[in-house]
Amino acid sequence: MSQPPIRPSDGELAILRVLWGRGPSTVRDVHDELLKERDMGYTTVLKIMQIMVEKGLVTRDESSRTHVYQAAQGEERTQACLLNDLLQKAFEGSAKSLVVRALSDAKADD
């Protein structure tokens, strides 16, 4: 039986998006990518990624001098976890209410 998905914080989710897009990356790679959207210090990114290893959100390859990090769970699994959390907390488990609300707040594409 597989582990339940771990729900990431907003900062962790930003890092995961970088790792999903780039694949295995160093802290420097992730930091440089995050700088395009937000002002975040290198040591802050490093600390968050170290915590993410402890939580099981990312894995770290320590075989070379520069450690390489990789997302431990896929984007779809993480999205499903976040969506289910939102569904339960905000919509009392009603997928219909969630969809109706989403469609009423934003125009649907074809």
CORZI-V464414 format. One record per residue. SS is DSSP state (helix for helix, strand for strand, loop for the rest). Layout:
# CORZI-V464414
ss
SS
SS
This chain:
# CORZI-V464414
ss
loop
loop
loop
loop
loop
loop
loop
loop
loop
helix
helix
helix
helix
helix
helix
helix
helix
helix
helix
helix
helix
helix
loop
loop
strand
loop
helix
helix
helix
helix
helix
helix
helix
helix
loop
loop
loop
loop
loop
loop
loop
helix
helix
helix
helix
helix
helix
helix
helix
helix
helix
helix
helix
helix
helix
loop
loop
strand
strand
strand
strand
loop
loop
loop
loop
loop
loop
strand
strand
strand
strand
loop
loop
loop
helix
helix
helix
helix
helix
helix
helix
helix
helix
helix
helix
helix
helix
helix
helix
helix
helix
loop
loop
loop
helix
helix
helix
helix
helix
helix
helix
helix
helix
helix
helix
loop
loop
loop
loop
loop
